[in-house]
Amino acid sequence: MTPSSAPSPWSERFVIREGVRLSARDWGGSGTDVLLLHGLAGHAGEWDATARLLRESGYRVVALDQRGHGASERHPGDVTRAAYVADALAVIEELGLDHPLLVGQSLGGSTALLAAAAQPALLRALVLVEAGPGGGNPGVQEQIGGWLDAWPVPFPSLDVAAAYLGGGKQPVGDGWARGLEERADGLWPRFEPDVMVRSLDEISSRAFWDEWAAITCPTLAVLGQGEQGGIIGGAEYAEMVRLQPGLRGASLPATGHDVHLEQPATLHRLIVGFLGDLTPSESSEPSESSESSEP
């Protein structure tokens, strides 16, 4: 676990909102601004491969550690959906992101969706990675809490952590393991399990279809279609399309919930192609791509 001596390709930026410190990885770059939001129990570093590719393609890229995660405030009192959304909007304002593309995976996708509904004129476009407006699953908190409590921490090494957290998929395990904190006795999560569980309070009790219907910016939904499947079922996706007929959709075979870790190059191509299809004022009809299929 020897730290690398190579210079970091990103700089750490901080935003303070109502006393809560938020940490972001600013990859720099020019062109269209992009803000990346990770999922529950995740961290900004999960986006490193995608962020690097986007910057190399001429975008200015920022990845946020959401409240309760990573290098951001670990014990925030407020973990409502509204607090997560307000954080994202504050980062956009404080870091000077101009009409950005907002990309969110899983819980970060929920944050992105609600931000797009709350500030429809603020964003250039929206990309949801394994995320949608569905909710109302009262058992999800017990399920997630049990999973987090079962982690055999501390992990003795990155390899052991990656093997456990990846479920046999090395890119996924490596991505999760990079978010761990090194202490004298091993590697520990950089979040509190109870904060993660409380962050799901609203998602466990209701869906967000009204907010979804209120979105006016162009939107791309990227879904995993691996053996274990993604979290967006056919019925939910069909309702998403019914309420937003202009929705573009791409499903990636042999890919699970962590699309951004398993296939960052494919995700990068989808994002660049999506943005390239947009007109200055509105979206165009979706085009077929070799990576896409009907979700």
C-alpha positions in Angstrom: 0.0 0.0 0.0 2.8 2.4 -0.9 1.5 5.7 -2.1 2.4 6.6 -5.7 4.9 9.4 -6.2 3.4 10.4 -9.6 1.7 13.8 -9.6 -2.1 13.7 -9.5 -3.9 14.5 -12.8 -6.5 16.3 -10.8 -6.6 19.0 -8.1 -8.8 18.8 -5.0 -11.4 21.6 -4.7 -13.6 22.3 -1.7 -17.0 23.9 -1.5 -18.6 24.7 1.9 -22.4 24.7 1.9 -24.2 25.4 5.2 -21.2 24.2 7.2 -20.8 20.9 5.2 -17.5 20.6 3.4 -17.6 19.0 0.0 -14.5 17.7 -1.8 -14.3 17.5 -5.6 -11.7 16.3 -8.0 -11.2 19.0 -10.6 -9.6 17.4 -13.7 -9.4 20.7 -15.5 -9.8 20.8 -19.3 -11.8 23.1 -21.5 -15.0 23.0 -23.5 -18.3 21.7 -22.2 -18.3 21.4 -18.4 -19.2 18.0 -16.9 -20.1 17.1 -13.3 -19.9 13.5 -12.2 -21.8 12.0 -9.2 -21.0 8.6 -7.8 -23.4 6.2 -6.2 -24.2 5.2 -2.6 -21.1 4.2 -0.5 -19.0 5.3 -3.5 -16.4 8.0 -4.1 -15.3 10.5 -6.8 -12.3 8.3 -7.7 -14.7 5.8 -9.3 -14.9 8.2 -12.2 -11.2 8.5 -12.8 -11.1 6.5 -16.1 -14.1 8.2 -17.5 -13.0 11.7 -16.3 -9.6 11.2 -17.9 -11.1 10.2 -21.3 -13.6 13.1 -21.2 -10.8 15.6 -20.4 -8.7 14.2 -23.3 -11.8 14.7 -25.5 -11.9 18.4 -24.7 -14.2 18.6 -21.7 -13.8 20.3 -18.4 -14.5 17.6 -15.8 -15.3 17.7 -12.1 -16.1 14.6 -9.9 -17.8 15.2 -6.5 -17.5 13.2 -3.3 -21.1 13.6 -2.2 -21.8 14.4 1.4 -21.1 11.5 3.7 -18.7 10.0 1.2 -14.9 10.0 0.5 -13.1 13.2 1.5 -16.4 15.2 2.0 -18.1 15.6 5.4 -18.5 12.2 6.9 -21.2 12.9 9.5 -23.7 15.3 7.8 -26.8 15.8 9.8 -29.0 16.2 6.7 -28.9 13.4 4.2 -32.2 14.1 2.5 -32.5 14.1 -1.3 -32.8 17.9 -1.1 -29.5 18.2 0.6 -27.7 16.1 -2.0 -29.3 18.1 -4.8 -28.4 21.5 -3.1 -24.8 20.3 -2.8 -24.6 19.5 -6.5 -26.0 22.9 -7.4 -23.6 24.6 -5.1 -20.6 22.9 -6.7 -21.9 23.9 -10.1 -22.1 27.6 -8.9 -18.9 27.8 -6.8 -16.7 26.0 -9.3 -18.0 28.0 -12.2 -19.4 25.2 -14.2 -21.3 26.8 -17.1 -24.4 25.0 -18.3 -22.8 21.6 -17.5 -23.6 18.1 -18.4 -24.7 16.3 -15.2 -23.8 12.6 -15.0 -24.9 10.4 -12.1 -24.7 6.7 -11.3 -27.1 4.9 -9.0 -27.7 7.3 -6.0 -25.8 9.9 -7.9 -28.2 9.5 -10.7 -31.1 10.1 -8.4 -29.3 13.3 -7.3 -28.7 14.3 -10.9 -32.4 13.6 -11.9 -33.7 15.7 -9.0 -31.3 18.5 -9.8 -32.4 18.6 -13.4 -36.0 18.7 -12.3 -35.3 21.5 -9.7 -33.3 23.7 -12.1 -34.4 22.8 -15.6 -32.6 25.7 -17.3 -29.3 25.2 -15.5 -28.0 22.1 -17.2 -27.0 21.3 -20.8 -28.0 17.7 -20.5 -28.4 14.8 -18.2 -26.9 11.3 -18.2 -28.3 8.6 -15.8 -26.1 5.6 -15.4 -28.1 2.7 -13.8 -30.5 5.2 -12.2 -34.2 6.2 -12.6 -37.2 7.6 -10.9 -38.4 4.4 -9.4 -38.5 3.9 -5.6 -40.8 2.9 -2.8 -38.9 -0.2 -1.8 -39.2 -0.4 2.0 -36.7 -3.3 2.2 -33.8 -1.6 0.5 -32.4 0.0 3.7 -32.3 -3.3 5.6 -30.7 -4.9 2.5 -28.0 -2.2 2.1 -27.4 -2.0 5.8 -26.9 -5.7 6.1 -24.5 -5.7 3.1 -22.4 -2.9 4.5 -22.3 -4.4 8.0 -21.0 -7.7 6.5 -17.9 -6.1 5.1 -14.9 -7.9 6.8 -13.2 -4.7 7.8 -10.4 -3.8 8.1 -9.2 -5.3 4.8 -5.5 -6.3 5.1 -4.7 -5.2 1.5 -6.0 -3.6 -1.6 -6.0 -7.0 -3.3 -8.1 -8.6 -0.6 -10.5 -5.7 -0.6 -10.9 -5.7 -4.4 -11.5 -9.4 -4.5 -14.3 -9.1 -1.9 -15.9 -5.9 -3.2 -15.7 -6.8 -6.9 -17.7 -10.0 -6.8 -15.3 -11.5 -9.3 -15.1 -8.4 -11.5 -11.6 -6.9 -11.1 -12.4 -3.4 -12.5 -15.4 -3.1 -10.1 -13.3 -4.4 -7.1 -10.4 -2.1 -7.9 -12.7 0.9 -8.2 -14.4 0.2 -4.8 -11.1 -0.6 -3.1 -9.5 2.7 -4.2 -12.1 4.5 -2.1 -10.9 2.9 1.1 -9.0 4.7 3.9 -5.6 3.4 5.0 -5.2 3.2 8.8 -2.6 1.5 10.9 -4.6 -1.7 11.1 -5.7 -1.9 7.5 -8.2 -0.4 5.0 -11.5 1.0 6.1 -14.6 2.5 4.4 -14.6 6.3 4.0 -18.2 6.5 5.1 -20.5 5.5 8.0 -23.0 2.7 7.3 -25.7 4.4 9.2 -25.3 7.6 7.1 -25.6 5.5 4.0 -28.8 3.8 5.2 -30.4 7.2 6.2 -29.5 8.5 2.8 -32.1 6.1 1.4 -35.0 7.3 3.6 -36.9 8.9 0.7 -36.0 6.4 -2.0 -37.3 3.6 0.2 -40.6 5.4 0.7 -41.5 6.9 -2.6 -40.8 7.2 -6.3 -40.0 10.4 -8.2 -42.2 10.2 -11.3 -43.4 13.8 -11.0 -39.8 15.1 -10.9 -38.9 12.9 -13.9 -41.8 14.3 -15.9 -40.7 17.8 -15.1 -37.2 17.4 -16.7 -36.8 19.4 -19.9 -33.1 18.9 -20.7 -31.9 16.2 -23.1 -31.4 12.9 -21.3 -29.5 9.7 -21.9 -30.2 6.6 -19.8 -27.3 4.0 -19.7 -28.3 0.6 -18.3 -26.4 -2.5 -17.4 -27.6 -5.8 -18.8 -25.3 -8.4 -17.3 -26.1 -11.8 -15.9 -27.3 -10.3 -12.7 -29.0 -7.5 -14.6 -29.2 -3.8 -13.8 -31.5 -2.1 -11.4 -33.8 -0.6 -14.0 -36.4 -3.1 -15.1 -38.4 -3.1 -18.3 -41.5 -1.7 -16.8 -39.7 1.2 -15.2 -37.9 2.0 -18.4 -41.1 1.9 -20.4 -42.7 4.3 -18.1 -39.6 6.6 -18.3 -40.0 6.6 -22.1 -43.8 7.2 -21.9 -43.2 10.3 -19.7 -40.1 11.5 -21.6 -40.6 10.4 -25.3 -37.3 12.0 -26.3 -35.3 9.8 -23.9 -32.2 8.2 -25.4 -31.4 4.7 -24.0 -28.4 2.5 -24.3 -28.1 -0.9 -22.7 -24.7 -2.6 -22.3 -24.7 -6.4 -22.5 -22.5 -8.3 -20.0 -22.4 -5.2 -17.8 -23.8 -4.9 -14.3 -24.7 -2.0 -12.0 -21.2 -0.4 -12.1 -21.2 0.5 -15.7 -18.7 3.3 -15.2 -16.1 0.9 -13.7 -16.7 -2.0 -16.1 -16.9 -0.1 -19.4 -15.5 3.4 -19.0 -14.4 3.6 -22.6 -17.9 2.6 -23.8 -19.6 5.1 -21.4 -17.2 7.8 -22.7 -18.2 7.1 -26.3 -21.9 7.2 -25.4 -21.5 10.5 -23.6 -19.5 12.1 -26.4 -21.9 10.8 -29.0 -24.9 12.0 -27.0 -23.5 15.5 -26.6 -22.5 15.6 -30.3 -26.1 15.0 -31.4 -27.4 17.9 -29.4 -28.5 21.2 -31.1 -27.8 24.4 -29.2 -31.5 24.7 -28.2 -32.9 21.2 -28.0 -32.2 17.5 -28.4 -32.4 15.6 -31.6 -33.9 12.2 -32.2 -31.7 9.4 -30.8 -29.5 7.6 -33.2 -28.6 3.9 -33.1 -25.1 2.9 -31.9 -23.3 -0.4 -31.9 -23.2 -0.3 -28.0 -26.9 0.4 -27.7 -29.9 -1.9 -27.7 -33.5 -1.5 -26.6 -33.3 -1.6 -22.8 
